[in-house]
Amino acid sequence: MSNNTKENTALPIVIIGGGIGGVATALALSNKGYAVQILEQAPELREIGAGIQMPPNAFKAFKALGVLEDVQRLAAYPEKLVLGDMLTGEAVFQSPIDEGFVERFGYRYALLHRGDILETLLRACRASPNIKLTTNSKVEKFEEIDDRVLVSTADGLTYEGRAMIAADGLWSASRASLFGHAPPATDGYILCRGVVPVKEIPQELYSQSVTMWGGPELDFFHYPLRRDEIFNIGASYRDPGIKFEDGYPRGNRDTMNQRFRDACPHVKALLEHIDVSKAWILYDRPPLKEWSKGRVTLLGDAAHPTYIYISQGACMALEDAVVLAEMVDSHDAIQDAFQAYQKARYLRTARIQFTSRQFGELYHAVGVQRELRNHLLSAADPRALHDTLAWVFGGIGQIDPTA
């Protein structure tokens, strides 16, 4: 044993948070025979949001978790990825998702509903005798004592764990306790969504592809979900005046329409389907190198929140889950496992964070930068995106971020 403190393997590993990252981690650990206790503060486990793009690296994680076929049955599969100029309505760049893509990366590029992913993972967790799941359990404090972590909840209960994994998201209270209360950063962009049955979308507005429309300090995207049954639409625009409130702030339709006033007719027509009753402020954080202290570690958005622009937030949480379980299983002391986990992950996730920000700047280009973007991308090879993001799509086997 490489650590002086004796391991209490009779105790479960406590996971804070029952979102995609927390549930995937529970499943990954249970598949290796470890007892897990999930604590979720909400009264029920459900994903708030709508569509999510799942590149091939996510499916390598799904395979490792044992849910690959279940997830694949729920997906829609685009023929290509398209970047359009929002002002002209013209496609600037189109990248095929074809057999060559699958041969190179192992899996197709898929489109899924967040709720479908969570429910699939939950179904597998509920089938495992190693996993206990408790809702209505808001964690108020935790402390490491000798060979265990004591986790106290608002309802007066205390859970003993061999270790604790904090998968409690962007506003992670666990991260604040470990590393200080620095708030996440935002450039003032908010996101509003709409999910519409495909049959309600006029044929001239429907596309089976993933289409991102870039505009000056705004973007718009759409693609099908759930076996092409529903259409996912999102509008993002800069609103520096919006303030975070308890829960989710409301968007403002007048503000949104004003910001999209110069958009092409295609975008304006789909804009009517956007729901502004709930908005997401887009945040990220500077990369961390240290995620762990003793028997406590961070996972997913608690460790490395990222902007949405290369669709890797949930993918990184899934990868974290698989790598963390491997490290726990290959180390005698869990503190050593947590150190090995963060060492294996911090450079890849940091590169994801930086690259996501760069793609956002590309989408939101203004003036001459926008014209340069259009000029360069319109002349680019259609498979250039495959080369640019090969290190992402290659998946969890590519620990080296320069690979």
MIZA-707866 format. One line per 2 residues: their letters; for each residue x, y, z of N, C-alpha, C. Coordinates in steps of 0.05 Angstrom, whole numbers, plus 5000, padded with zeros to 4 digits. Layout:
<pts>
A = X Y Z X Y Z X Y Z  ... .
</pts>
This chain:
<pts>
MS = 5017 4976 5000 5000 5000 5000 5017 5025 5000  5012 5044 4982 5029 5066 4978 5023 5090 4996 .
NN = 5003 5088 5013 4996 5110 5031 4996 5100 5059  5005 5116 5078 5008 5106 5105 4981 5102 5120 .
TK = 4960 5115 5110 4934 5112 5123 4920 5087 5113  4910 5071 5131 4897 5046 5124 4871 5052 5110 .
EN = 4865 5037 5089 4840 5041 5074 4817 5027 5087  4794 5040 5090 4770 5028 5100 4752 5021 5076 .
TA = 4757 4998 5064 4743 4991 5040 4714 4982 5045  4707 4979 5070 4679 4972 5076 4660 4995 5072 .
LP = 4670 5019 5073 4653 5043 5069 4649 5049 5040  4626 5061 5033 4621 5069 5005 4637 5094 4998 .
IV = 4639 5098 4972 4649 5124 4962 4625 5142 4958  4625 5165 4971 4603 5183 4970 4606 5202 4946 .
II = 4585 5204 4930 4585 5223 4907 4565 5244 4912  4573 5269 4910 4556 5292 4913 4546 5301 4886 .
GG = 4520 5298 4881 4509 5307 4855 4500 5284 4838  4475 5286 4830 4463 5264 4814 4458 5272 4785 .
GI = 4475 5289 4774 4473 5295 4745 4488 5274 4729  4493 5280 4704 4505 5261 4686 4532 5252 4697 .
GG = 4549 5271 4706 4575 5264 4716 4574 5247 4741  4558 5255 4760 4556 5240 4785 4546 5212 4781 .
VA = 4525 5209 4765 4513 5183 4760 4531 5165 4744  4545 5177 4724 4564 5161 4708 4587 5151 4726 .
TA = 4596 5168 4744 4618 5159 4762 4609 5137 4781  4584 5139 4791 4573 5117 4807 4573 5091 4792 .
LA = 4564 5092 4767 4562 5069 4750 4590 5057 4744  4609 5075 4738 4636 5066 4732 4648 5052 4756 .
LS = 4645 5062 4780 4655 5050 4804 4641 5024 4811  4615 5024 4808 4599 5000 4815 4606 4977 4796 .
NK = 4612 4984 4771 4620 4963 4752 4646 4949 4760  4662 4962 4776 4687 4951 4786 4684 4939 4814 .
GY = 4659 4939 4824 4654 4926 4849 4654 4944 4874  4655 4970 4870 4656 4988 4893 4628 4997 4901 .
AV = 4624 5000 4927 4599 5010 4938 4599 5041 4936  4576 5051 4928 4573 5080 4922 4548 5091 4935 .
QI = 4550 5114 4947 4526 5129 4957 4524 5156 4942  4503 5160 4927 4498 5185 4913 4480 5202 4931 .
LE = 4488 5228 4935 4472 5247 4949 4464 5269 4930  4438 5273 4925 4428 5293 4907 4410 5312 4922 .
QA = 4414 5338 4920 4398 5357 4935 4369 5360 4925  4365 5355 4899 4338 5358 4887 4320 5335 4896 .
PE = 4293 5340 4895 4275 5319 4902 4274 5296 4883  4282 5301 4858 4283 5279 4838 4306 5285 4819 .
LR = 4316 5263 4806 4338 5266 4788 4327 5271 4760  4333 5294 4749 4325 5300 4722 4344 5322 4711 .
EI = 4348 5322 4685 4365 5341 4672 4349 5365 4663  4358 5389 4671 4346 5413 4661 4361 5421 4636 .
GA = 4346 5424 4614 4359 5431 4589 4346 5415 4567  4360 5413 4545 4347 5400 4522 4368 5383 4507 .
GI = 4376 5392 4483 4393 5376 4466 4422 5379 4474  4437 5358 4467 4466 5358 4472 4479 5343 4449 .
QM = 4501 5354 4439 4516 5340 4418 4536 5321 4431  4538 5297 4421 4555 5276 4432 4574 5266 4411 .
PP = 4598 5278 4409 4618 5268 4391 4628 5240 4398  4646 5228 4382 4653 5200 4386 4666 5194 4413 .
NA = 4681 5213 4425 4694 5208 4450 4674 5202 4472  4649 5213 4470 4629 5206 4490 4621 5177 4488 .
FK = 4620 5167 4463 4611 5139 4460 4633 5119 4469  4658 5127 4468 4678 5110 4480 4674 5108 4510 .
AF = 4665 5130 4523 4658 5129 4551 4633 5112 4556  4613 5116 4539 4588 5100 4542 4594 5070 4540 .
KA = 4612 5063 4522 4620 5035 4520 4633 5025 4545  4651 5041 4556 4665 5033 4581 4645 5030 4604 .
LG = 4623 5046 4604 4603 5046 4625 4583 5023 4621  4583 5011 4597 4564 4989 4592 4537 4997 4583 .
VL = 4534 5021 4573 4507 5031 4564 4507 5039 4535  4527 5031 4520 4530 5041 4492 4505 5036 4475 .
ED = 4496 5012 4474 4474 5005 4456 4448 5020 4465  4444 5022 4491 4420 5036 4501 4420 5065 4492 .
VQ = 4443 5078 4493 4445 5106 4485 4442 5109 4455  4455 5091 4440 4454 5093 4411 4426 5092 4401 .
RL = 4409 5076 4414 4381 5074 4404 4365 5099 4407  4374 5118 4424 4359 5142 4430 4368 5166 4414 .
AA = 4389 5163 4399 4403 5186 4386 4391 5192 4358  4396 5216 4350 4393 5224 4322 4422 5228 4311 .
YP = 4425 5224 4285 4452 5224 4274 4453 5243 4250  4469 5265 4253 4470 5285 4231 4487 5275 4208 .
EK = 4481 5286 4184 4497 5280 4161 4522 5298 4159  4520 5321 4171 4543 5340 4169 4541 5361 4191 .
LV = 4562 5375 4196 4564 5398 4214 4567 5423 4196  4550 5443 4201 4549 5466 4184 4553 5491 4200 .
LG = 4570 5509 4191 4572 5536 4202 4561 5555 4181  4540 5570 4188 4529 5590 4170 4534 5618 4180 .
DM = 4535 5637 4162 4537 5665 4170 4508 5676 4175  4503 5685 4199 4476 5692 4206 4466 5716 4191 .
LT = 4483 5734 4182 4475 5758 4168 4468 5753 4139  4483 5736 4126 4479 5730 4097 4461 5706 4093 .
GE = 4459 5688 4113 4444 5664 4109 4458 5643 4093  4483 5646 4088 4499 5628 4071 4515 5609 4089 .
AV = 4518 5584 4079 4535 5564 4093 4564 5571 4087  4580 5576 4108 4608 5583 4105 4625 5558 4104 .
FQ = 4618 5538 4119 4634 5514 4122 4616 5490 4127  4621 5468 4114 4606 5443 4119 4625 5420 4121 .
SP = 4622 5404 4142 4640 5382 4147 4624 5356 4148  4630 5336 4132 4614 5312 4130 4617 5294 4155 .
ID = 4595 5281 4163 4596 5260 4183 4589 5234 4168  4608 5221 4157 4603 5199 4139 4619 5174 4148 .
EG = 4621 5155 4131 4635 5130 4138 4664 5135 4143  4676 5154 4129 4704 5161 4134 4708 5172 4163 .
FV = 4688 5187 4172 4689 5198 4199 4688 5175 4219  4670 5156 4214 4666 5133 4233 4691 5115 4233 .
ER = 4703 5111 4209 4727 5095 4208 4750 5108 4223  4751 5134 4222 4773 5148 4236 4769 5148 4266 .
FG = 4744 5154 4276 4740 5158 4304 4725 5136 4319  4715 5117 4304 4703 5094 4317 4673 5095 4320 .
YR = 4662 5119 4322 4633 5122 4326 4623 5146 4310  4597 5146 4307 4584 5169 4294 4582 5193 4313 .
YA = 4577 5215 4302 4572 5240 4317 4542 5239 4322  4533 5241 4347 4505 5237 4355 4493 5261 4368 .
LL = 4467 5261 4368 4451 5283 4381 4431 5270 4400  4432 5279 4425 4416 5266 4446 4402 5287 4464 .
HR = 4381 5279 4476 4368 5295 4496 4382 5289 4523  4388 5310 4538 4402 5307 4563 4387 5288 4582 .
GD = 4360 5291 4582 4344 5274 4599 4346 5245 4592  4348 5239 4566 4351 5211 4557 4377 5199 4567 .
IL = 4399 5215 4566 4425 5205 4575 4424 5199 4605  4413 5218 4620 4412 5214 4649 4395 5190 4656 .
ET = 4372 5187 4643 4354 5165 4649 4367 5138 4643  4382 5137 4621 4396 5112 4614 4417 5105 4635 .
LL = 4432 5124 4644 4452 5119 4665 4439 5112 4691  4417 5125 4697 4402 5119 4722 4391 5091 4722 .
RA = 4381 5082 4699 4370 5055 4697 4391 5035 4704  4415 5039 4693 4437 5021 4699 4445 5022 4728 .
CR = 4445 5046 4740 4452 5049 4768 4431 5035 4786  4406 5038 4780 4385 5025 4796 4387 4995 4795 .
AS = 4398 4984 4773 4401 4955 4771 4425 4945 4786  4442 4963 4796 4466 4954 4810 4461 4953 4840 .
PN = 4468 4930 4853 4466 4928 4882 4487 4945 4897  4507 4955 4882 4528 4970 4895 4522 5000 4899 .
IK = 4499 5009 4888 4494 5038 4888 4469 5044 4904  4472 5063 4922 4449 5074 4937 4446 5103 4928 .
LT = 4421 5111 4923 4416 5138 4914 4396 5151 4933  4404 5175 4943 4387 5189 4962 4382 5218 4952 .
TN = 4357 5225 4948 4350 5252 4939 4343 5269 4964  4336 5295 4958 4330 5314 4980 4353 5314 5001 .
SK = 4377 5313 4991 4400 5311 5009 4420 5333 5002  4416 5356 5013 4434 5379 5008 4458 5377 5027 .
VE = 4482 5375 5016 4506 5373 5032 4513 5400 5044  4517 5401 5070 4524 5426 5083 4553 5428 5090 .
KF = 4565 5405 5097 4594 5405 5103 4605 5377 5100  4631 5375 5098 4645 5350 5098 4672 5353 5111 .
EE = 4682 5332 5123 4708 5333 5136 4721 5306 5134  4747 5306 5130 4762 5281 5129 4773 5275 5157 .
ID = 4767 5251 5167 4777 5242 5193 4789 5214 5190  4815 5213 5194 4829 5187 5192 4824 5173 5165 .
DR = 4810 5151 5166 4806 5134 5142 4780 5139 5129  4767 5161 5134 4740 5166 5123 4734 5195 5119 .
VL = 4712 5201 5104 4702 5228 5101 4674 5227 5113  4668 5247 5130 4641 5250 5141 4626 5272 5126 .
VS = 4604 5265 5115 4588 5284 5098 4562 5289 5112  4557 5314 5119 4533 5322 5134 4513 5336 5115 .
TA = 4488 5329 5118 4467 5341 5101 4448 5359 5117  4433 5375 5103 4416 5395 5116 4394 5382 5133 .
DG = 4387 5357 5127 4366 5344 5143 4377 5331 5168  4402 5337 5175 4414 5327 5200 4427 5300 5198 .
LT = 4429 5288 5175 4442 5262 5172 4471 5265 5166  4486 5245 5174 4515 5243 5168 4521 5217 5154 .
YE = 4535 5219 5131 4543 5195 5116 4573 5192 5118  4581 5167 5124 4609 5160 5125 4617 5148 5099 .
GR = 4639 5158 5088 4649 5147 5063 4679 5142 5064  4688 5123 5048 4716 5119 5044 4729 5143 5032 .
AM = 4714 5157 5015 4723 5181 5001 4698 5196 4991  4703 5220 4981 4681 5236 4970 4688 5247 4943 .
IA = 4670 5245 4924 4673 5256 4897 4652 5278 4893  4661 5302 4888 4642 5325 4885 4636 5329 4856 .
AD = 4612 5321 4848 4603 5326 4820 4579 5345 4822  4583 5366 4837 4560 5385 4842 4561 5410 4825 .
GL = 4573 5408 4802 4568 5428 4781 4583 5454 4783  4576 5472 4765 4589 5498 4762 4592 5513 4788 .
WS = 4570 5513 4804 4570 5528 4829 4577 5511 4853  4595 5492 4849 4602 5472 4868 4609 5484 4896 .
AS = 4593 5477 4916 4600 5485 4943 4624 5470 4953  4628 5446 4943 4651 5430 4951 4677 5442 4941 .
RA = 4676 5452 4916 4700 5465 4905 4706 5490 4922  4685 5505 4929 4689 5529 4945 4702 5522 4972 .
SL = 4693 5500 4984 4704 5492 5010 4733 5484 5007  4740 5472 4986 4768 5462 4982 4787 5484 4972 .
FG = 4777 5501 4954 4796 5519 4940 4787 5548 4940  4767 5555 4956 4759 5583 4958 4734 5589 4941 .
HA = 4722 5612 4946 4696 5619 4935 4697 5637 4911  4718 5635 4895 4719 5651 4870 4696 5645 4852 .
PP = 4681 5665 4842 4659 5659 4824 4668 5651 4796  4651 5638 4781 4658 5632 4753 4658 5657 4737 .
AT = 4670 5656 4713 4672 5679 4696 4651 5678 4674  4642 5701 4664 4624 5702 4642 4630 5726 4624 .
DG = 4626 5722 4598 4628 5744 4579 4601 5757 4574  4581 5750 4590 4555 5763 4587 4536 5750 4567 .
YI = 4543 5726 4558 4525 5712 4539 4504 5696 4554  4479 5697 4545 4458 5680 4555 4447 5662 4533 .
LC = 4437 5640 4541 4426 5620 4522 4397 5614 4528  4380 5616 4508 4352 5608 4511 4347 5586 4490 .
RG = 4329 5567 4497 4325 5544 4481 4296 5540 4473  4292 5523 4453 4266 5514 4446 4268 5485 4436 .
VV = 4248 5469 4444 4246 5441 4435 4219 5438 4423  4218 5431 4397 4193 5431 4382 4190 5404 4367 .
PV = 4167 5392 4367 4163 5368 4350 4171 5374 4321  4185 5355 4309 4195 5360 4282 4172 5366 4263 .
KE = 4149 5353 4267 4126 5357 4249 4116 5386 4250  4123 5402 4270 4114 5430 4271 4134 5449 4257 .
IP = 4157 5438 4248 4177 5455 4235 4172 5454 4205  4167 5477 4192 4164 5477 4163 4188 5463 4149 .
QE = 4182 5449 4127 4203 5434 4114 4226 5451 4105  4221 5475 4097 4242 5493 4087 4261 5502 4110 .
LY = 4252 5499 4135 4268 5507 4158 4282 5484 4171  4273 5459 4165 4284 5436 4178 4311 5428 4166 .
SQ = 4329 5419 4182 4354 5407 4173 4362 5384 4191  4370 5363 4178 4379 5340 4194 4408 5343 4204 .
SV = 4421 5364 4194 4449 5369 4203 4449 5386 4228  4473 5386 4240 4478 5406 4262 4486 5432 4248 .
TM = 4470 5452 4253 4475 5478 4240 4480 5499 4261  4503 5512 4260 4509 5534 4278 4511 5560 4261 .
WG = 4495 5580 4268 4496 5605 4254 4512 5625 4271  4535 5635 4260 4551 5654 4274 4543 5682 4267 .
GP = 4541 5699 4287 4534 5727 4283 4551 5745 4301  4549 5771 4298 4564 5790 4314 4554 5790 4343 .
EL = 4570 5777 4360 4564 5774 4389 4538 5759 4394  4532 5740 4376 4509 5723 4380 4512 5698 4363 .
DF = 4498 5677 4370 4498 5653 4354 4471 5640 4356  4466 5621 4338 4440 5607 4336 4446 5579 4326 .
FH = 4433 5559 4337 4438 5532 4328 4412 5516 4328  4412 5495 4312 4390 5476 4311 4398 5449 4301 .
YP = 4385 5429 4311 4389 5401 4302 4367 5383 4313  4363 5360 4301 4342 5342 4311 4352 5325 4335 .
LR = 4333 5314 4350 4338 5297 4373 4320 5273 4372  4327 5254 4390 4309 5231 4396 4299 5218 4371 .
RD = 4317 5206 4356 4311 5192 4331 4296 5210 4311  4304 5236 4310 4293 5255 4292 4263 5262 4298 .
EI = 4255 5259 4323 4227 5264 4330 4222 5293 4339  4243 5305 4351 4240 5332 4361 4263 5349 4350 .
FN = 4259 5375 4350 4278 5394 4338 4288 5412 4361  4314 5413 4365 4326 5428 4386 4337 5455 4374 .
IG = 4330 5477 4386 4337 5504 4376 4349 5520 4399  4370 5535 4394 4382 5551 4415 4390 5578 4404 .
AS = 4386 5599 4420 4394 5626 4413 4412 5637 4435  4435 5646 4428 4454 5657 4448 4461 5686 4440 .
YR = 4460 5704 4459 4466 5731 4453 4478 5745 4477  4493 5766 4472 4506 5779 4494 4487 5799 4508 .
DP = 4485 5796 4534 4468 5814 4549 4482 5819 4576  4502 5837 4576 4519 5841 4600 4503 5850 4624 .
GI = 4478 5860 4619 4462 5870 4642 4448 5848 4657  4446 5824 4647 4431 5803 4660 4446 5794 4685 .
KF = 4432 5788 4706 4444 5781 4732 4435 5753 4740  4453 5738 4752 4446 5712 4762 4428 5715 4786 .
ED = 4406 5699 4786 4388 5698 4808 4386 5670 4819  4372 5666 4840 4368 5640 4851 4352 5623 4831 .
GY = 4364 5602 4820 4351 5587 4799 4361 5597 4772  4343 5602 4753 4351 5610 4726 4337 5637 4720 .
PR = 4352 5656 4709 4340 5682 4702 4322 5678 4678  4304 5697 4673 4287 5698 4650 4302 5712 4627 .
GN = 4298 5703 4603 4307 5718 4580 4287 5741 4575  4293 5756 4555 4276 5779 4548 4272 5778 4517 .
RD = 4247 5773 4509 4242 5770 4480 4247 5795 4465  4240 5818 4476 4246 5843 4462 4276 5847 4458 .
TM = 4291 5841 4479 4320 5844 4477 4331 5824 4457  4321 5799 4457 4330 5779 4439 4324 5787 4410 .
NQ = 4299 5796 4405 4292 5804 4378 4308 5827 4368  4314 5846 4386 4331 5869 4379 4359 5860 4371 .
RF = 4370 5841 4387 4397 5832 4382 4399 5816 4355  4377 5802 4348 4376 5787 4323 4363 5802 4300 .
RD = 4361 5828 4302 4347 5843 4282 4359 5841 4254  4385 5836 4252 4398 5834 4226 4402 5806 4217 .
AC = 4390 5786 4231 4394 5758 4224 4379 5752 4198  4388 5731 4184 4375 5722 4160 4347 5712 4165 .
PH = 4330 5711 4145 4302 5702 4148 4300 5674 4161  4317 5656 4154 4316 5629 4165 4318 5630 4196 .
VK = 4338 5645 4206 4342 5646 4235 4318 5661 4248  4309 5682 4236 4286 5697 4247 4261 5680 4249 .
AL = 4257 5663 4229 4233 5646 4230 4234 5626 4252  4258 5614 4257 4261 5595 4278 4262 5608 4306 .
LE = 4270 5633 4307 4272 5648 4332 4245 5648 4347  4223 5647 4332 4197 5647 4344 4192 5623 4362 .
HI = 4207 5602 4358 4203 5577 4374 4220 5577 4400  4235 5598 4404 4252 5600 4428 4235 5607 4452 .
DV = 4240 5592 4474 4227 5597 4500 4244 5615 4517  4235 5639 4524 4251 5657 4540 4244 5657 4569 .
SK = 4227 5638 4577 4219 5637 4605 4242 5628 4623  4262 5616 4612 4285 5607 4627 4310 5611 4610 .
AW = 4330 5622 4622 4355 5627 4607 4379 5616 4622  4399 5609 4608 4424 5599 4620 4445 5620 4615 .
IL = 4458 5630 4636 4481 5647 4632 4505 5629 4627  4521 5635 4607 4543 5618 4599 4568 5626 4615 .
YD = 4579 5607 4630 4602 5612 4647 4625 5592 4640  4649 5599 4648 4671 5580 4650 4688 5589 4674 .
RP = 4710 5574 4678 4730 5581 4698 4758 5577 4687  4778 5590 4698 4805 5584 4690 4812 5555 4698 .
PL = 4828 5541 4683 4835 5514 4689 4849 5511 4716  4843 5489 4730 4856 5482 4755 4875 5459 4749 .
KE = 4898 5458 4763 4915 5435 4762 4909 5416 4786  4902 5428 4808 4897 5412 4832 4866 5410 4836 .
WS = 4856 5386 4835 4827 5381 4839 4821 5366 4865  4842 5356 4878 4839 5337 4900 4853 5346 4925 .
KG = 4841 5340 4948 4854 5343 4974 4848 5319 4990  4868 5302 4995 4864 5278 5011 4844 5260 4998 .
RV = 4822 5254 5012 4802 5235 5003 4778 5249 4989  4782 5273 4980 4761 5288 4966 4772 5298 4939 .
TL = 4756 5294 4918 4763 5304 4892 4739 5315 4877  4744 5331 4857 4724 5344 4840 4721 5329 4814 .
LG = 4697 5332 4802 4692 5318 4776 4673 5335 4759  4677 5334 4733 4660 5348 4714 4661 5378 4718 .
DA = 4638 5391 4716 4637 5421 4717 4648 5432 4744  4647 5416 4765 4659 5425 4790 4689 5429 4787 .
AH = 4702 5414 4770 4730 5416 4766 4738 5434 4743  4723 5431 4720 4732 5444 4695 4708 5453 4678 .
PT = 4692 5471 4688 4669 5481 4671 4679 5494 4646  4665 5490 4624 4674 5501 4599 4650 5512 4583 .
YI = 4656 5530 4565 4636 5540 4547 4626 5517 4529  4603 5522 4516 4589 5501 4502 4598 5497 4473 .
YI = 4617 5513 4464 4621 5516 4435 4634 5493 4420  4645 5473 4434 4653 5449 4420 4639 5424 4433 .
SQ = 4618 5429 4448 4600 5408 4458 4615 5386 4474  4631 5395 4494 4647 5376 4508 4643 5376 4539 .
GA = 4625 5392 4549 4621 5393 4578 4613 5366 4589  4591 5355 4580 4582 5329 4589 4602 5307 4582 .
CM = 4614 5309 4558 4634 5289 4549 4657 5288 4569  4667 5311 4578 4689 5311 4597 4681 5298 4623 .
AL = 4656 5302 4632 4647 5290 4657 4646 5259 4653  4637 5250 4630 4636 5221 4625 4664 5209 4624 .
ED = 4683 5224 4611 4710 5214 4611 4722 5214 4639  4717 5235 4654 4726 5236 4682 4717 5211 4697 .
AV = 4692 5204 4694 4681 5181 4708 4696 5156 4702  4701 5151 4677 4715 5126 4669 4743 5126 4679 .
VL = 4758 5148 4676 4786 5149 4684 4788 5147 4714  4770 5161 4729 4771 5160 4758 4767 5132 4768 .
AE = 4748 5118 4757 4743 5090 4766 4767 5073 4760  4780 5077 4737 4804 5061 4731 4826 5067 4751 .
MV = 4829 5092 4759 4850 5099 4778 4844 5088 4806  4820 5089 4814 4812 5078 4840 4818 5048 4840 .
DS = 4813 5035 4818 4816 5006 4817 4846 4998 4815  4863 5016 4806 4891 5008 4802 4910 5019 4823 .
HD = 4899 5032 4844 4915 5043 4866 4905 5031 4893  4924 5026 4910 4917 5016 4937 4903 5038 4954 .
AI = 4915 5061 4954 4905 5084 4970 4889 5102 4952  4865 5110 4962 4848 5126 4945 4859 5154 4941 .
QD = 4874 5164 4961 4887 5190 4957 4906 5189 4933  4920 5167 4930 4938 5165 4907 4922 5163 4881 .
AF = 4899 5149 4882 4882 5147 4859 4872 5174 4850  4865 5190 4869 4854 5217 4862 4876 5234 4850 .
QA = 4900 5232 4860 4923 5247 4849 4929 5238 4820  4928 5212 4816 4933 5201 4789 4911 5209 4770 .
YQ = 4886 5210 4779 4863 5218 4763 4866 5247 4753  4873 5265 4772 4875 5293 4763 4899 5297 4745 .
KA = 4920 5282 4749 4944 5284 4732 4937 5275 4704  4920 5254 4702 4913 5243 4676 4894 5262 4661 .
RY = 4879 5279 4675 4857 5294 4663 4862 5324 4660  4880 5336 4676 4879 5365 4677 4888 5379 4651 .
LR = 4907 5367 4637 4916 5380 4612 4895 5377 4590  4883 5354 4588 4862 5350 4567 4839 5368 4572 .
TA = 4829 5370 4597 4806 5387 4602 4813 5416 4600  4837 5424 4607 4845 5452 4603 4845 5459 4574 .
RI = 4855 5441 4557 4855 5447 4528 4827 5449 4518  4808 5432 4528 4780 5434 4521 4770 5462 4528 .
QF = 4776 5471 4552 4766 5498 4561 4777 5520 4543  4802 5520 4536 4814 5540 4519 4802 5538 4491 .
TS = 4799 5514 4480 4789 5511 4453 4760 5519 4451  4744 5513 4471 4716 5522 4471 4714 5552 4470 .
RQ = 4730 5565 4485 4730 5595 4484 4738 5605 4457  4758 5593 4444 4767 5602 4418 4745 5598 4397 .
FG = 4731 5575 4398 4709 5571 4379 4686 5591 4384  4681 5598 4409 4661 5619 4414 4669 5645 4401 .
EL = 4694 5652 4402 4703 5677 4389 4700 5675 4359  4704 5652 4348 4701 5647 4320 4671 5652 4312 .
YH = 4653 5640 4327 4624 5643 4321 4615 5672 4323  4626 5686 4343 4615 5713 4350 4631 5735 4336 .
AV = 4647 5729 4316 4665 5749 4304 4649 5772 4293  4661 5796 4295 4649 5821 4287 4667 5834 4266 .
GV = 4655 5848 4247 4670 5865 4229 4689 5850 4211  4714 5859 4210 4734 5847 4193 4740 5818 4202 .
QR = 4739 5813 4228 4744 5786 4238 4723 5767 4226  4698 5776 4225 4677 5759 4213 4683 5754 4184 .
EL = 4691 5774 4169 4697 5771 4141 4720 5752 4137  4740 5754 4154 4764 5737 4152 4756 5708 4158 .
RN = 4739 5704 4178 4729 5677 4184 4715 5665 4160  4697 5680 4148 4683 5670 4125 4701 5663 4102 .
HL = 4721 5681 4097 4739 5677 4075 4756 5652 4079  4767 5648 4103 4785 5626 4108 4769 5599 4109 .
LS = 4746 5599 4122 4731 5574 4124 4718 5566 4098  4710 5585 4082 4698 5578 4056 4718 5564 4037 .
AA = 4744 5569 4042 4765 5557 4025 4777 5532 4038  4768 5525 4063 4780 5503 4077 4770 5476 4067 .
DP = 4786 5456 4071 4778 5428 4064 4755 5420 4083  4735 5407 4073 4712 5400 4089 4720 5382 4113 .
RA = 4742 5367 4111 4750 5350 4133 4770 5364 4152  4774 5390 4148 4793 5404 4165 4784 5404 4194 .
LH = 4758 5404 4198 4748 5403 4226 4755 5377 4239  4754 5355 4224 4762 5329 4234 4791 5330 4244 .
DT = 4808 5342 4228 4836 5344 4236 4840 5362 4261  4825 5385 4261 4828 5404 4282 4820 5392 4309 .
LA = 4799 5376 4309 4788 5365 4334 4793 5335 4337  4812 5325 4322 4819 5296 4325 4827 5289 4353 .
WV = 4842 5307 4366 4850 5302 4394 4827 5301 4413  4805 5314 4406 4781 5313 4422 4766 5287 4417 .
FG = 4759 5282 4391 4743 5259 4384 4757 5233 4389  4784 5234 4390 4799 5209 4396 4793 5197 4423 .
GI = 4785 5213 4442 4774 5202 4466 4793 5198 4489  4784 5183 4509 4798 5182 4535 4824 5167 4534 .
GQ = 4829 5153 4512 4855 5140 4509 4878 5160 4503  4870 5183 4494 4890 5204 4487 4893 5223 4510 .
ID = 4909 5214 4530 4914 5231 4553 4931 5254 4546  4951 5250 4528 4969 5271 4520 4953 5291 4503 .
PT = 4950 5316 4512 4934 5335 4497 4947 5345 4472  4972 5338 4468 4985 5346 4443 4983 5325 4422 .
A = 4971 5302 4429 4969 5279 4410 4952 5286 4386 .
</pts>
